[in-house]
Amino acid sequence: MPRLPFGPRSRVLTTGAALCALLIGGALAPSAQAQIPLEAEMSARATAATVPPTPTVPGPWMDTKLSPDERARLLESQLTLDERIGMLHGIMALPFKIEGLPDGVVWSAGYIPGVPRLGIPALRETDASLGVATPHRLRPDGATGLPAGLAIAATWSPELAYQGGAMVGDEATRKGFNVLLGGGVNLTREARNGRNFEYLGEDPLLAGTLAGQAIRGTQDQHIVATVKHFAINSQESSRRAVNAVIAEAPLRESDLLAFQFAIEAGKPGSVMCSYNRVNGPWACDNDFLLNKVLKGDWAYPGWVMSDWGATPALSAALNGLDQQSGEQIDKDVFFDKPLKAAVESGQVPTARVSDMVRRILRSLFAAGVFDVKAPTGPIDFKAHADITRTVAEQGIVLLKNKGGVLPLSTQGGAPKGKRIAVIGGLADAGVLSGGGSSQVMAPDGPNHDYKNGAFLHIGGTGELAHISDAIYQPDAPLAAIEAKVGKDNVIFADGRYVSESVAAAKEADIAIVFATQWNIEGQDVPDLTLPQGQDAVIAAVAAANPNTIVVLETGGPVAMPWLDTVAGVVEAWYPGTRGGQAIANILFGDVNPSGHLPITFPKEESQLPSPVLAGLYNRDRTELFDAHYPEGSDVGYRWYAAKGHTPLFPFGYGLSYTTFAQGGLKAAAGSKAGEAMNISFTVTNTGTRAGQDVGQVYLVSGPQGNRTRLLGFGRVDLKPGEKKTVSVSVDPRLLADFDTQAHAWKVAAGSYTVALGSDALSLGEKRTVTLKAQTLKP
């Protein structure tokens, strides 16, 4: 086994051992233990089943010339009440409080039976945004793991987001699934949120745009995608007890706007509501969010599914929830017998149940699930690995490069010096990935072979302690570095001891320290330090070797008390299936770094809107509490601008091995509906290497005074000396305030000043545009 960086060695659990871990960890209730399948049955269910095609039943609803809405209406009218009820609730398809799974069903996130007599397929659901997840390692079939959502967002590339979504959708369909529980778009309000790595940063335009394209890529594979977690699911600590308190206007102007952008661009078949409460009611039982905003103002035609175990009561059916997911986790299967009784007694109108079912059918028709035969051939893991490597390379952010220490030259087979010390981070085993429902296991990863990848059992007492294992994807940076320069030029120290790390650094000309921060849903990090004493290791290594480069594999921002003493810093996030190769390609200059931060890195917790995270140590899950958001709509970089804080690294920041010039800013009022301004600018590669840059346009002032907001962006690929023009159309909602009295977006008449820059702080040319007043529907 590879050496562990901090703490004792761990081992890979077999399938049977994994179940024991579930039992010991408390995931399975004692009453359910007898229901756990034997090893033989588990093996039989292990890989994705060959799903028999749903028989095509003749009927007018199979006419593809009709709209999805009309087809759903025709088909739903043929259902009995029991058949309707059966489509509105489903199990978590794992060995927990269930008698067993139907034939042909594999361990997965969820399963809802279909109606064979009418050709309605069962819903076979799998997590998540970053690849086809392997729940609790109960299936040995692996999948390709995308880099973290923050890495995808750091590309600022809608095209790469689409490719990633399409890749995951293809693998999911080939494994027999027809619903992908991906599409995370919650904004990064809380820098310590344990689930930030799944999401796409702090800005609604960037996050909503990329989420929409990822969803579109997935659904183009004829599988339904979700967008989640609706809404303002900003922390994981005590997520089942927290009440997010925020006024309607700032909520509309931030988190809800990100969802709105994602839904408009991606048209997801389903929206998944969240665990938390929002201004009192639970998110999955929230009339304002689900009925008034989502289905009313936005006219969303798809269905709302609960998060697993997030259905609080039967009242949710009247307040906008269409389907109860993971039913055995809830207090009752509210959408089964209780719902049927409520319909029969008139408490819930029959029309409401029909609407719930039609929404599901409508999404299945719209995605092509009824009409397009799912692909059955093998997954092209090599091609998919290339996609993930490209996304990782384009999403890695170069944060510091003192004296041009990077890229490392490979002249004569060695870097600028004679030897490289690689230290810590389990760099000899693989690259870190985030835990929880988004966990992807590689086809050749630690659930298959002790020699490939690794996992470190973290444990603890939290909600998901039983699966709190830090999984390392089996693409070791150490091996990738050795492939560049030869093993004789590389020294490895596992980083557990400062003295050993310092000794290795002193023997080398360049020291590369790999530092990790593992995150998982269900719990937040208590602070922004690197865990397990890694800050001390970095500081000591930097003192011993002035050419120290730090490679961060983190799920969010971290503090850097050693920043001034190191020569280089590279933020690699969780870089996915080919992350080790991607990191080496950036370090050695085979790929020019072009990632730009999708989140702000604060200097310390005191700069955050809420320096103390509400509920961090709340162990009583029944004790409800409020989390307030003093930043309102000024999330992330907007908070720093409003308060005059200088962060460690600003939103949009990223260095390159070449240089760029941005200029020629032009701005004019929009000439057609849906665009407030038309803006263009040029980007020129003024250096000696080919590279990619992201031009960013920000609002800096308006009739209401100074304010900062990203209005548009464009990523360009340029050869040395090459120039390109970027044009962006500004959505008027980015300039508007939401007027709750008028129930509308309002753009005030007056002068608006925009600025061009390479990040939220480095702004150059400015232009002022005069706009007329405008009112837009919510």
C-alpha positions, 0 to 999 in steps of 0.5 A: 500500500502507498504511504499515508501522509498523516496518521496510520495506514489504512486498507481497502474494504471488500464489499462484505467489509464495507457492509460491516462498516455501514453497520458499525457506523450506524447507517443500517438500523439493527432491524435491517441487518437481517435484510442485508443480502448475502455476498452472492446476491451482492455480487450479482447486483454489483455491476450495472444490470442490462436493463430490458427495454421498456416495451413500446405500448401503442398509444397517441402519446407515442406520437413524437410530433406532439409536444412533451406536455401533450404526450404526458397529458394523454398518457397520464389520463390512462393511469389508475390512482394506485399507478399514479401514487406508485410513481410519486415515491421511491426507495434509496436502493441501498441495503437499509430498511428494505426487503430487497431490490427488484430483479435487474435493479442494482445498488444505486441512489434511487428506484421508482417502479414504472407502469409496464402495461403502459410502457412507462419505464422505472426511474433508475437514479444515480448520483451525481454531478462529477461522475456516476457514483458508487454508493458505499462501494457496493458496486465494483463497477467504476466510472470516470471522475470529473474534477471538482465542480470548483475546478470546472468553474475555474475553467470559465468554459461553458464548452468544457462544462457541456463536455463534462456533463455529456460524458457523465450522462453517457456513462450513466445511460450505459450503466442502465440509469435514466435519471442523473442526480447532478446539476449542483448550483448552490452559491458559495456563501460559506467558505467552509461549506463541506460541499463547496467542491460539488458546486460552481462558485460564488457568482450567479452568472458563472455558476448558472451558465456552467451548470446549465451547460452541464445539464444540457450536455447530460440531457443530450444523452437522453437521460433526465438531469436535476438541478440542486439543492433548491435553495440556499443550501449553504452549509452542511453542518446540521443541514437538517436543522438549519433555517436559512434566513434571508429577505426575498429581494437579496435571495432573488438577486443571488442564489435564486438567480443562479438557479434561474440561469441554470434552468433557462439554459439547461432545462433540467427535467427535475429540481431537487429541493434541499434539507434545510429550511428557508425562512421557516418552512422546510425547502421541500415543503415550501410554498414560496420556493416551489409553487410561487417562484419555481412553478409560478414565476418561472413556469417550470414544467418539470418535477420537484423531487425531494433530497433523500429523506427531506420530505417532512410531511404530507403537506409537501404535496400541496406546497409543490413537492412532486416526488418523495425520494429515499422514502425509508429515511423519512418518518413516513412514506407520506406520498404512498398510503397517506397521500392516497387517503388524502386524495380519496378524502378530498384533502389533496385534489385529484388534479394535484396528483395528476399534475405531479405525475404529468410533470414526471412524464413530461420530463421523460418525454422531453429527454427522449427516455421513451423514444431513444434506445439507451446505448449498450456498448462499452464505456470509452474510458480512455476518451472520457479520461482525456476529457477529465484531464483537459478539464483539470488542466484548464481548471488548475489555477496558478496563484503564485509564480515568484521569479518564474520558478514555473514551469519546470524546464525539462532540458536534458531530462531534468528540471532547472535544478538537478533534483526534485523533492516531492513531499506529502499529500499521498502523491505516491498514491493518487489525487484526492476526491471529495466524499459523500453522494458524489464520490466516484470510484475509478474503474481501476481504483481502490475498490478493485486493487490494493495497488491502485489509489488509496483511501484513508478512513477519516471516521468521526461521529457525524451524519456520514461518519460510516463512509467518511473515507478520503478516496484517492483517484489512482493517478499518482502525481509522483509517477507523472513527475518521474515520467517527466524527469526520471526516477533518479531525479526525484526524492519522495517524502510522505510528509508525516514528519517535518524533519524528514520533509526538511531533509528531502527539501535540503537535498533537492533543488526544487521542493514540491509540497502536495497539501490536501483538504478533504471535504464531504457532504454532511459536515463543514470544515471548522476553519480555513487551515490545512488539516493535520499540521500541513501548514507547519510542514510547508513552512519548514520546507520553504525555510529549507528550500527557497524554490518551494512550490505548493500544490493544493488539492482542496475542496475550497479556499484555504488560508496560507500563512506561509504564502510569502515564503514559498516560490509557487502556489498551484490550486489543483482542487480535486482534479479527477481521474487523470489529475496526476497527469494534469498537475504534472503537465501544468508544473512542467509547462506542457500545458499553460495554466489558464484557470481563474478562481470562481471563488474568493480566497479570504485571508482569514475567517474574520473577513467572512460575512459570518466569521463563526459558522452557525451550528458547526458543533450542534450535535442535537439534530432536532434542535432547530436554529437560524443561519443569517446571511448579512451579505444579502445579495453581495455574495463573495467578491461583492461582499469584499468590494462592499466592505473594502476587504482585500482578500488573499486572492480575488474572484477571477484571479489566475496567472499564466506562463505568458502575458495578456493585454485586454483593451478596446472596451466598448459598451452600448445599450442593448437593442433588443429584448433580453439584453441590457447592454452589448459589450465587446473588448479585445484580448492580445497575447503579448508573451512568447507562449500560446495560452488562454485568458478570461476577459471579465466585465464588471459593473462598478457603479450605477444609479444606486451608487457603487456596486460590483457585479460580473456582467459577462466573460469570455475565454479565448485561446491565443497564440503569441501575438494573436488578438481576438475580440470578445462580445458579450450580451448583458442580461438586464437582471444583472443590473436590476434590483428585485422589487418585492412590492412590484413583484418584478425586476427593475432596472433604474434609469441612469448611468452605468459604468462597466470595467474590463479586467482579469479579476474582480480587483484588477480592473482597467478600462471603463465605459459608461452607458446610459440606460432607460428604466426597464421592468421585467417579470420575475 
